[in-house]
Amino acid sequence: MFEVGWCVTLYTTVLSLEFSPIVFERLRWDWALRIVRSVMLPLVILGVILSFLHQSSLGSLFLIVPNKLHPLWYTPILPILFVLSAIGVGCAMVIFESFLSHRAFGHRLQMSILSDLGSVSLVVLIVTGVLRFLDLRGRHAFAAFNPGAMEERMFLLEVALGLVAPVIVLAVPKWRNSERGLFLGAVLVVLGFVLNRLNVSITGMVRGLGADYFPTWMEIAVTMSVVAVGFFLFRLAVKNLPIFGKH
């Protein structure tokens, strides 16, 4: 957790520095703009390294509970699966955000780039799916599979919603190159990613801990409030800073 905390803190700092040229351009601070642009390449490299570290560290965190995390999710390669899923959902989030921004602000969609990101996400999903299947078979995790148990139902939902469905959508060129098909595939990838993280951290731990958990309305309200604040700040930045170029 200490390492994850440091990685997230440093990564947030790097992202702020990467975003700062837009603020400096708006404030006409040419001297600060030149300094940040001169170190932009090392900042990008550092950001990639920190994101890999923090995702793999999150996966490694659950390796200390082999007797509590359900066998469907506990695996020695969990850090690798966390990194791969983060790469896939990263591409999907760019697509998702681009479509929302297109609807909210009316800027043009760069479909050629977004379609390529959909292809990258497709490849990562296939690799992740094959790796998970081989790992589950190698550990004989399917031997005690009980379709009626909550964990197994959530696992099937995760696989169907976040793996099979988006692979089918993104694998069809006609759908991947259309706005609706690409957006649908991105939404499925994001939902599958969220479901996977919830299954690892909550669903897979219920039986081992011997306690049930469901977020209270206050926890849900706080989470939705944070998301709403993020949308508000992004809209505020778009309205007052040169985020999107003029077409």
C-alpha positions in Angstrom: 0.0 0.0 0.0 2.9 2.3 0.7 4.3 1.8 -2.8 0.9 2.2 -4.4 0.4 5.4 -2.5 3.7 6.8 -3.7 3.1 5.7 -7.3 -0.4 7.3 -7.4 1.0 10.5 -5.8 3.9 10.8 -8.2 1.8 9.8 -11.2 -0.8 12.5 -10.3 2.1 15.0 -10.1 3.4 13.9 -13.5 -0.1 14.2 -15.1 -0.4 17.7 -13.6 2.9 18.7 -15.2 1.9 17.3 -18.5 -1.3 19.3 -18.4 0.4 22.5 -17.2 1.4 23.8 -20.7 -2.3 24.4 -21.4 -2.6 26.5 -18.3 0.7 28.3 -19.0 -0.4 29.0 -22.5 -3.6 30.6 -21.2 -1.7 32.7 -18.7 0.9 33.6 -21.3 3.7 32.4 -19.1 6.1 31.7 -21.9 9.1 31.0 -19.7 7.3 28.3 -17.8 5.9 26.9 -21.0 9.5 26.5 -22.4 10.7 24.8 -19.3 7.9 22.2 -19.2 8.1 21.5 -22.9 11.9 20.9 -22.6 11.2 18.0 -20.1 8.0 16.7 -21.7 9.6 13.5 -23.1 11.1 12.4 -19.7 7.8 13.2 -18.1 5.9 11.0 -20.5 8.4 8.1 -19.9 8.1 8.6 -16.2 4.3 8.6 -16.4 4.3 5.3 -18.2 6.7 3.7 -15.7 4.7 4.9 -12.7 1.4 3.7 -14.2 2.9 0.2 -14.8 4.2 0.2 -11.3 1.0 1.2 -9.6 -1.2 -1.2 -11.6 1.2 -4.2 -10.9 1.5 -3.2 -7.3 -2.3 -3.2 -6.9 -2.3 -6.8 -8.3 0.6 -7.8 -6.0 -1.4 -6.5 -3.0 -3.8 -9.4 -3.3 -1.1 -12.0 -3.4 -0.8 -11.8 0.4 -4.3 -13.4 0.8 -4.1 -16.7 -1.0 -6.5 -18.4 1.5 -9.1 -15.6 1.4 -9.3 -14.6 -2.3 -11.5 -17.0 -4.3 -9.5 -19.3 -6.7 -11.3 -17.8 -9.7 -9.4 -14.6 -9.1 -6.4 -15.5 -7.0 -3.4 -16.3 -9.2 0.4 -15.7 -9.0 0.1 -13.7 -12.3 -2.4 -11.3 -10.9 0.0 -8.3 -11.3 0.4 -9.1 -15.0 -3.4 -9.4 -15.4 -3.9 -6.1 -13.7 -1.4 -4.4 -16.1 -2.9 -5.9 -19.2 -6.5 -5.0 -18.2 -5.4 -1.5 -17.4 -3.9 -1.2 -20.9 -7.1 -2.4 -22.5 -9.3 -0.2 -20.5 -7.0 2.8 -21.1 -7.7 2.6 -24.8 -11.4 2.2 -24.1 -11.5 5.2 -21.8 -10.0 7.4 -24.5 -12.7 6.3 -26.8 -15.4 6.7 -24.2 -14.2 10.2 -23.2 -13.9 11.3 -26.8 -17.5 10.4 -27.5 -18.8 12.1 -24.4 -16.8 15.2 -25.3 -18.1 15.0 -28.8 -21.7 15.0 -27.5 -21.0 17.7 -24.9 -18.8 20.2 -26.8 -19.4 19.3 -30.5 -15.8 18.8 -31.5 -14.9 16.4 -34.4 -14.2 12.7 -33.7 -10.9 11.4 -35.0 -12.3 8.0 -36.0 -9.1 6.8 -37.6 -7.3 7.1 -34.3 -10.1 5.8 -32.2 -10.6 2.8 -34.4 -6.9 2.0 -34.0 -7.3 2.3 -30.2 -10.2 -0.1 -30.5 -8.0 -2.6 -32.3 -5.3 -2.3 -29.6 -8.0 -2.9 -26.9 -9.2 -5.9 -28.8 -5.8 -7.5 -29.0 -5.2 -6.9 -25.3 -8.6 -8.4 -24.4 -7.8 -11.5 -26.4 -4.4 -11.9 -24.8 -5.8 -11.3 -21.3 -8.6 -13.8 -21.9 -6.3 -16.5 -23.2 -3.9 -16.0 -20.4 -6.7 -16.2 -17.8 -8.1 -19.3 -19.3 -4.7 -21.1 -19.4 -4.0 -20.0 -15.8 -7.4 -21.2 -14.5 -7.0 -24.5 -16.3 -3.4 -24.9 -15.0 -4.5 -24.3 -11.4 -7.5 -26.6 -11.8 -9.7 -23.7 -10.7 -12.7 -25.1 -12.7 -12.8 -28.3 -10.7 -14.9 -26.9 -7.9 -16.9 -24.6 -10.2 -20.5 -24.2 -8.8 -22.7 -22.2 -11.2 -25.2 -21.5 -8.4 -22.8 -19.7 -6.1 -22.6 -15.9 -6.1 -18.8 -15.9 -6.9 -19.3 -18.1 -9.9 -22.2 -16.0 -11.2 -20.3 -12.8 -10.8 -17.3 -14.4 -12.6 -19.5 -15.5 -15.5 -21.0 -11.9 -15.7 -17.5 -10.4 -15.7 -16.3 -12.7 -18.5 -19.5 -12.3 -20.6 -19.8 -8.5 -20.1 -16.2 -7.5 -20.0 -14.5 -10.0 -22.3 -16.7 -12.0 -24.7 -19.1 -9.2 -25.6 -16.5 -6.4 -26.3 -14.3 -8.9 -28.2 -17.3 -9.8 -30.5 -18.1 -6.1 -31.0 -14.6 -4.9 -31.6 -13.6 -7.9 -33.8 -16.2 -7.0 -36.5 -14.6 -4.2 -38.7 -17.9 -2.7 -39.6 -18.8 -2.2 -36.0 -15.4 -1.1 -34.9 -15.2 1.5 -37.6 -18.7 2.9 -36.8 -19.4 5.4 -34.1 -22.1 3.4 -32.3 -20.2 0.1 -32.5 -17.0 1.6 -31.2 -18.7 3.4 -28.4 -20.6 0.3 -27.4 -17.3 -1.8 -27.3 -15.6 0.8 -25.2 -18.5 0.9 -22.7 -18.4 -2.9 -22.4 -14.6 -2.8 -21.8 -14.9 -0.2 -19.1 -17.8 -2.0 -17.4 -15.9 -5.3 -17.5 -12.8 -3.6 -16.0 -14.8 -2.1 -13.1 -16.6 -5.4 -12.5 -13.2 -7.2 -12.4 -11.8 -4.9 -9.8 -14.9 -5.2 -7.7 -14.8 -8.9 -7.9 -11.2 -9.1 -6.9 -11.5 -6.7 -4.0 -15.0 -7.6 -2.7 -16.8 -10.5 -4.3 -13.8 -12.8 -4.2 -13.1 -12.0 -0.6 -16.6 -12.5 0.8 -16.3 -16.3 1.4 -12.8 -16.1 2.9 -13.7 -13.3 5.3 -17.1 -14.8 6.3 -18.8 -11.4 6.0 -21.1 -9.8 3.4 -20.5 -6.2 2.1 -22.6 -3.9 0.0 -21.9 -0.1 -0.2 -24.2 2.1 1.8 -26.1 4.9 0.1 -23.6 7.4 1.6 -20.7 5.6 0.1 -22.4 5.5 -3.3 -23.4 9.2 -2.9 -19.8 10.1 -2.1 -18.5 8.2 -5.1 -21.0 9.7 -7.5 -20.2 13.1 -6.1 -16.5 12.7 -6.9 -17.4 11.6 -10.4 -19.7 14.6 -10.8 -17.0 17.0 -9.6 -14.6 15.5 -12.2 -17.1 16.1 -15.0 -17.7 19.7 -13.7 -13.9 20.5 -13.6 -13.4 19.0 -17.0 -16.2 21.1 -18.5 -14.7 24.2 -16.7 -11.3 23.5 -18.1 -12.7 23.1 -21.7 -14.6 26.3 -21.4 -11.7 28.4 -20.2 -8.5 26.7 -21.5 -7.4 25.7 -25.0 -8.1 22.0 -24.5 -9.4 21.2 -28.0 -8.0 22.8 -31.1 -10.2 24.7 -33.5 -11.4 22.7 -36.6 
